[in-house]
Amino acid sequence: MSQPDPTQPHTYPRRILVAVEAYSPQTITEALFALSQTTQPPWIPTEVHVITTERGRDQIQQSLLHEGWLARLCADYGLPDACASPVFHLITDPQGKVLWDVRSEQDNEHTADFISQQLQAYTADPTSSVYALLSGGRRTMTYYIGYALSLFGRPQDRLKHVLVDDCYFFLKDFYYPAPQTCWQTDRDGSEFDTANVEVTLADIPFLRLRDGLPGELLAGSSSFSETIAAAQRRFVPPVVHLDWHTATLTCGGKQVKMPPVQLTFYAWMLERRVKNLPPLHWTDEETTPLAAQFLNVYQRLYGITGGYEQAAKALERDGMGKSYFEERKSSVHKCLKKALGVHAAKTYCLHSHGSRPVTRFGLVLPVEVVAFVQ
């Protein structure tokens, strides 16, 4: 089986249409029509998810399900049952109470968090392609879904907006262009054939910030404000704070957790940078051997513990060889990327100097941004 192509979202086995809705259920049927009939190649959802309030759900269910507009659309155009069976997600507050409507500033905060967490979950599946619908919700709801897709969207995900002529907006019996002649009356009393109505599904470009987010946010359930703060950290000037007493490392205002051996290695590199010592290769010979330098830093951070003794035995046996050095460097980079995100971590990672076979590694952080608490 061939791998899905991010430039061809229809090749993904799981295709998720996500709509935020308030009082415009027609946008869902219009979007399904356009995706299946005018989009080339067609993108047919395998799931339809509707994010709404309790008030919105009642109105959407009445129109699309009880009055049968979704079932009619699927029958007219041969769409799968999944398109006629939307899954409703009612916006709740942190205590699980469902919002009747989005009215207050607090309601907006809950809505932002809820939409963000839903998009986070949909985009966590590598087999999925997500289309988010910008039409249909209150203005703040559509803003949040657009921003959430900007935060979590991948190359195979799209942001869409349904467009029809103004004269067809909110007409009681117009939900999609009919497959054959079907006459209706618009607001001005003029008759029109719904089969001739043009529905446009505009592709809205958006900035993808996903690669700049920490792995822990992509994997967990974070609030909208937390995710925004994480995305903004990639633009914050670098600053490093290492507390030797508590063995605590903070980069760009964010605590970076590392196991003792990794933090020791990074503290060693930070100290070399502050002292303007050159980048290292594991074969380098200095007045104090590299293994002894490393163990000295370990002792100052953690004392002579079981971990120290284990590291000392490994270094006594093999020295600061390629494997030990490379593994520590790689693990440090993983910790930084997990805590800060790929892009923000680049500033704090070790950089290569020179060329093979003697490529040296060291930090390039400005000395003045590194602060130690001794």
N, C-alpha and C positions, 0 to 999 in steps of 0.2 A: 504494500500500500504506500503510495507516494505521500510525502510530507506536505501539509498545507502551506500555501504560499501567502505571506503577509500582504503582497500586492494584489492578491485575489481572495478577498475575504469569504467568498462563497465556497471556497475549498475546505473550510473548517467544518468538522463534523458537528460541532455545537455552535449554533448561531442564535444569539440572544438579542431580541429587540427589547429595549428598555424605554418606557415612556413615563414621564411625570405628568400627571393629569389633575385638573381641577374641574373645569366645566366644559371641556371641548372634546368629548369622546370621538367626534368625527375625525380627529387627527390620527387616531389609531387605524381606523379603516382606510383612510386616505393613504397613510404610510404603507400599509400592507398591500394596497392596490399598486402603488408606485413601485415598491420593492419587487413585486412579482411580475408586473406587466410592462413597466417602462424602464426599469434598471437593466442594463446589459453588462455582464450576464446577470440574470436574476439572483437576488439574495433572498432566499425563503427562510424565515425564522423557524428554528426547531423549538423555540420557547418565546413566549411573550410575557414580559413582566411589567406590571403597572404599579408605580409608586404614587400613592395618593393619600388623602385624608379620609376620615369616615364619611364626611359629607360628599367628597368626590367619588368615593366608591359607590355610594348609593345611586348617584346620577349616572355613572358609567355603566353599572350593572343593568340599570333600567333600560338604557338605550341599546347597549351592545348585546346584552344577553337576553333580558326578558322580552324586548321588542324584536330580537333576533337579527340585528344588523350584521353581527360578525358571522353568524351561521350562513346568512344569505350571501355575504361576500365570498366565503369559502366555497359554497356550492356553485356560485356563478363562475368562479375562476379556478376551481379545482385545487384549492389550497389545503394543506394537511390539517388534521384535527387540532394540532397544537396551536394553530393560528386562531382557532375558535374558542380556545380554552385559556384565557390569560390568567396568570397568577397575580393576585393582588397583595401588595405589601403596604400595610397601613403605617403611616409615620407615627412613631411613639416618642415619648420623653424617656429619660434615663430610667425611670421607674416602671416603664412598660405601659404607661397609660396612652391610649390612642388619641391622637389629635382630631378634634371635630373639624377644625379648619386652621389655616395659618393666619393668625391675626396679630400677635404680639411679637416683640423683639425676641422673647424667649422661645416662642414657637418657631421663629426663623432659625435660631441656633439649633434646636432639635431637628429641624428639617435638613439643615446643612449636614449635621452629623449622620443622620439616617441615610440620606442620598449618597454621601461619601462612602459609608460603610457598605452599601449595596453594590456600588460600582467597584469598590475594592475587591469584593468577593467574586463578582462576575469576571473580572480581569485576572484573577489569580489562577484560572484554569488555562493552561497553555493550549488546550484543544478548542478553545472558544474564540469566536469573533463577536464583538459587541457593537451593536448600532444603538446609539442613544438618540432619542427623539427630543428635539429642542422645543417643539410646539406642544401646546395643550395645558400647561400648568400655569400657576401664578408666576409673575415675572421673577420673583426670587427663586422659585422652584426651578425654572428653566435656567436661570443663572447658575444655580448650584450644580445641576447635572452637567452643564457645559464645563464648569470649572473642575468638577470631579473627574470628568473624562480627560481633561488636560493633565491632571495629577497622575491618573492611573492608566491612561490609554496607551495601548501598544500599536505597532504599525498596522495590524489587521483591524483595528477598531475605527469606527466612524461616528461623526456627529452630524445629524440630519435635521432639516427643517422643512415642513410641509407648506407648500404655497398653492393657493387657489385664488381666483379672482374674488374681490371683495363682495360681489353680489351673491356669492354662494356661501359666505360665512354664516354659520349657525342656522341655516335653513332646517326646518324640522325634519324633512324627509330626504335630505341629501347627505349621504355618507360616503359615497364613492361613485365613480362613473359606471353606469350600467353597461353590460356587455351587448345590449341591443337597445333600440329606441325606447326611451322612457321619458314621457313629458311631465314636467313639474312647473310650478309657478314661483318666480323669485319675489323679493320684497316689493318690487315696483308693480307687481301684477303681470309681468311679462312671462310668457311661457318659454321654456328652454328644454332641450333634450339632454338629459344627464349623460348620455353616451358620448356627447361631444365636449364635455367639460374636461379641461386640461388640468391635471394635478402634477405639480413639479415637486420633486424631492431634492432640495438643494443640499450639496455636500459642504459643510461648514469647516474650513480649515481651523485647526487648533494646535497650540504649542504643546508638545509632549514633554512632560517633566519627570516621567516615571523613573528614568535612569538616575535622577538626582536624589531619589528618596532612599532612606535607609531600609535595609532588608527587613528589619523588625516591624516597620510600618506596613510594608507590602504584605507581610505574612499575618499580621495581627488585625485587630479591630480598633482603629484610631479615630479620634474626633477630627472634624474638618479643620479646626484651628491648629491642632497638633500637626496635621499633615502640611498645612500651609507654612507653619513655622519651619518644618523640616525642609521643605522646598526652598525656602528663603535662605537657609543656612549656606547653600552653595555660593551665595553672593556676599556673604559676610567676610570681612577681612580676617585672615588667619590669626589665631591666638592660641597658645598652648600653656596649660597650667599643670604642673606636676607637684603633688604634695608628697614628699618623701615620708612624712610621718604616717599618713593613712594609706599610702600606695594608691593614690587616686589620680587618674589622668582625665583632664578635660580639654577638649579641642573645639574651638569655635563656640564655647558656652555649653557644649554637650558632653556629658560624662561618657567616656569610652571604657567599657569593661574588657579587661584582658586577663587571662590566667597569669600567674606569677612569672613563669619563664618568658612569656611574650612581653609582659610589661617591663621586665628587666632588660630585655633586648632593646625595646624602644627607648627606655630611660637612658641606656648606654649610648644610643645614637643621638638622643637629645643633648646629652652632656658633651659629646664630642662636637656637636654643632655649636654649642655655646662657647666652647673653648677654641673654636676655629681649627679643629683637627681635621685632617683630610678624610675623604671617603675611604671605605675599607674593602679589601679583598681578603678572603679567609686565609690566604697564604702570606699575608703581610707579617713582617717581623718588626715589632716595636720594642722599646726598652722594657716595658711591661707586656708580657705575652697577652694575646687577645683573650684567651680563656681566663686568665687571671683578672683582666679588666672586667670581664662579664661577671665573674663571681664576686668581685668587690662591689659592683652595683647591686647584685642580688642580696648580699649581706646587708647593705645599707637600707634596702627597701623592706626586707622581710626578716632579717636576722638569720642565724644559723639554724634553720629548720630542717625537717625531713626533706622538703623540696630542694633546699640548698644542697644537702648532702647527695641527693639523687643527681642533681645537675653536675656537682663536682665529680662524682664517679664517672659520669658519661664523658665529661671533658678530659678527665685524667686518662681515660682509656683511649679515646679517639681524637682528642684535641678539638680545636675550633675548625673542624673540617668543612668541606663543601656542604654535605648533607645537613649538618647541624645549623650552619649559618643560613642556608637557603630555606629550611623548614621554619626557622624562627621568623625570617623576613616575610615569608608567604603567610604565616599565621597572623602576624601583626597587621598585614594589609587586609586580611579578611575581617579582622575585628574592627578596623577603621571603617571599612566599607559598610559593614553591617550597621554600625552606629551612626554614621554620617551620610551614607549614600555614596554611590560610585564617584560622582563628580566632585562633591565636597571633600571626599577623602583624598583625592589626588594631591592636593597641596601638602597633606600631612604624611604621605607615603615616602618611602626611600626612593631615590632616583638613581638611575645608572649613570656612571661617569666612565669615559673611555670606551674601549672596544674589546671584544674577545681576543684572546682567551683570558685576559686579566681585566674584566669589567669590575669596577669598584662601585660600592653603593653607600649612599649617605643622604641625609636630609638637606633640602635646599631652603628650608624656612629661614626668613630673616631672623637673625640672632635676637633682635629686640622684641620679637613677639613671644619668646619662650620665657616663662616665669617659673622659678623653683621656690617651693617652701621647704627649707632645709630642717 
